[in-house]
Amino acid sequence: MAGGSRVVTKRLSVVASNVAAHISEVSRDAWERILAEIPQLRGDEIILNILKAGVEENISTMLHVFENDMPLENVEGPASALDYARRLAQRNVPISALIRAYRIGHCRYLQWCLDELHRQEPDAEEAMGHPLHERRTDLEVALLAVQYLGSPLLLPAVP
């Protein structure tokens, strides 16, 4: 969070570090919720494995960003996530399923972070409400839409 308050940046770093210690649990929680809520993503074992890898890589990346106060401009989408989007497109899975998966994964990741923040400081939840969380998710969804649809014209403007 380059340029953010030092107190908030430190809180986010500690939260991210503590949540990262449970990356397998966080990823499994997000992956299971995605599969429970989006039937179009179930079935093909190869696709399931790529989804699982993509979920863990995405969560790990975001934890790394906050743990080390990295600017979002230096962050790229994980290769497994890009491959996952291409494979879904090849199987004619609606892009809405992919976008919904990102939103569900983001919600589960954010809940783990909020729970950790609450454990540390019950009154500090506003620190995780930073708009970078949503901006990162929106950027990643836009990049995956390009991979899925093959058209950079669909990228939304990001402030």
C-alpha positions as CSV (number, residue, x, y, z in Angstrom):
1,M,0.0,0.0,0.0
2,A,2.6,2.4,-1.0
3,G,1.7,5.9,0.2
4,G,-0.7,4.6,2.8
5,S,-0.7,5.4,6.5
6,R,2.1,3.7,8.4
7,V,-0.2,2.4,11.0
8,V,-2.6,0.8,8.5
9,T,0.3,-0.5,6.4
10,K,1.8,-2.2,9.5
11,R,-1.5,-3.7,10.5
12,L,-2.1,-5.1,7.0
13,S,1.4,-6.5,7.0
14,V,0.9,-8.3,10.3
15,V,-2.5,-9.5,9.2
16,A,-1.2,-10.8,5.9
17,S,1.7,-12.5,7.5
18,N,-0.5,-14.3,10.0
19,V,-3.1,-15.3,7.4
20,A,-0.2,-16.5,5.1
21,A,0.7,-19.0,7.8
22,H,-2.7,-20.7,7.0
23,I,-2.5,-20.4,3.2
24,S,-3.5,-24.0,2.7
25,E,-6.6,-23.6,4.8
26,V,-7.6,-20.3,3.3
27,S,-7.2,-21.6,-0.2
28,R,-9.1,-24.8,0.5
29,D,-11.9,-22.7,2.1
30,A,-12.2,-20.4,-1.0
31,W,-11.8,-23.3,-3.5
32,E,-14.5,-25.4,-1.7
33,R,-16.9,-22.4,-1.6
34,I,-16.4,-21.7,-5.3
35,L,-17.2,-25.2,-6.2
36,A,-20.2,-25.4,-3.9
37,E,-21.7,-22.2,-5.4
38,I,-20.8,-22.6,-9.1
39,P,-21.8,-25.9,-10.6
40,Q,-20.3,-25.0,-14.1
41,L,-16.8,-25.2,-12.6
42,R,-17.2,-28.8,-11.3
43,G,-16.3,-32.0,-13.1
44,D,-13.1,-32.0,-15.2
45,E,-10.2,-33.0,-12.9
46,I,-7.6,-31.0,-14.8
47,I,-9.8,-27.9,-14.6
48,L,-10.3,-28.5,-10.9
49,N,-6.6,-28.8,-10.3
50,I,-5.9,-25.6,-12.2
51,L,-8.6,-23.8,-10.3
52,K,-7.2,-25.0,-7.0
53,A,-3.7,-23.8,-8.0
54,G,-5.0,-20.5,-9.2
55,V,-7.0,-19.9,-6.0
56,E,-3.9,-20.5,-3.9
57,E,-1.6,-18.4,-6.1
58,N,-4.1,-15.5,-6.1
59,I,-4.5,-15.5,-2.4
60,S,-0.7,-15.9,-1.8
61,T,0.0,-13.0,-4.2
62,M,-2.4,-10.7,-2.3
63,L,-1.0,-11.7,1.1
64,H,2.5,-11.0,-0.3
65,V,1.4,-7.6,-1.6
66,F,0.1,-6.5,1.8
67,E,2.8,-8.2,3.8
68,N,5.5,-6.4,1.9
69,D,3.6,-3.1,1.0
70,M,4.0,-3.7,-2.7
71,P,2.5,-1.3,-5.2
72,L,-0.3,-2.9,-7.2
73,E,1.3,-1.7,-10.5
74,N,4.1,-4.3,-9.9
75,V,1.7,-7.3,-9.5
76,E,0.7,-9.6,-12.3
77,G,-1.9,-12.3,-12.5
78,P,-0.7,-15.8,-11.7
79,A,0.0,-18.0,-14.7
80,S,-2.4,-20.7,-13.5
81,A,-5.2,-18.1,-13.3
82,L,-4.6,-17.0,-16.8
83,D,-4.5,-20.6,-18.0
84,Y,-7.7,-21.4,-16.1
85,A,-9.5,-18.6,-17.9
86,R,-8.4,-19.8,-21.3
87,R,-9.4,-23.4,-20.6
88,L,-12.9,-22.3,-19.4
89,A,-13.3,-20.4,-22.6
90,Q,-12.3,-23.4,-24.6
91,R,-15.0,-25.4,-22.8
92,N,-17.7,-22.7,-23.3
93,V,-18.1,-22.0,-19.6
94,P,-19.8,-18.6,-19.3
95,I,-17.5,-15.8,-18.2
96,S,-20.0,-14.9,-15.5
97,A,-19.0,-18.2,-13.7
98,L,-15.3,-17.1,-13.8
99,I,-16.1,-13.6,-12.5
100,R,-18.3,-15.0,-9.8
101,A,-15.5,-17.4,-8.8
102,Y,-13.2,-14.4,-8.3
103,R,-15.8,-12.6,-6.2
104,I,-16.4,-15.6,-4.0
105,G,-12.6,-16.2,-3.6
106,H,-12.1,-12.6,-2.8
107,C,-14.9,-12.7,-0.2
108,R,-13.4,-15.8,1.5
109,Y,-9.9,-14.3,1.5
110,L,-11.1,-11.0,2.9
111,Q,-13.1,-12.8,5.6
112,W,-10.0,-14.6,6.8
113,C,-8.1,-11.3,6.9
114,L,-10.9,-9.5,8.8
115,D,-11.1,-12.4,11.3
116,E,-7.3,-12.1,11.8
117,L,-7.5,-8.4,12.2
118,H,-10.4,-8.8,14.7
119,R,-8.2,-11.2,16.7
120,Q,-5.5,-8.7,16.9
121,E,-7.5,-5.5,17.4
122,P,-11.3,-5.8,17.7
123,D,-11.8,-2.1,16.8
124,A,-9.5,-2.0,13.8
125,E,-11.6,-3.6,11.1
126,E,-11.7,-0.4,9.0
127,A,-8.0,-0.9,8.2
128,M,-9.0,-3.8,5.8
129,G,-11.6,-1.7,4.0
130,H,-8.9,-0.1,1.8
131,P,-10.0,0.3,-1.8
132,L,-6.9,-1.5,-3.1
133,H,-8.6,-4.8,-2.3
134,E,-11.4,-4.1,-4.7
135,R,-9.1,-2.5,-7.3
136,R,-6.9,-5.6,-7.4
137,T,-9.9,-7.9,-7.8
138,D,-11.3,-5.6,-10.6
139,L,-8.0,-5.5,-12.4
140,E,-7.6,-9.3,-12.2
141,V,-11.1,-9.9,-13.4
142,A,-10.5,-7.6,-16.3
143,L,-7.3,-9.3,-17.3
144,L,-9.0,-12.7,-17.1
145,A,-11.8,-11.4,-19.3
146,V,-9.2,-10.5,-21.9
147,Q,-7.8,-14.0,-21.7
148,Y,-11.3,-15.5,-21.9
149,L,-12.7,-13.4,-24.7
150,G,-9.4,-12.4,-26.5
151,S,-10.3,-8.8,-26.7
152,P,-8.5,-6.0,-24.9
153,L,-11.4,-3.7,-25.9
154,L,-13.4,-5.0,-22.9
155,L,-11.0,-3.7,-20.2
156,P,-12.8,-1.2,-17.9
157,A,-11.1,2.1,-17.0
158,V,-9.5,1.8,-13.6
159,P,-8.8,5.0,-11.7
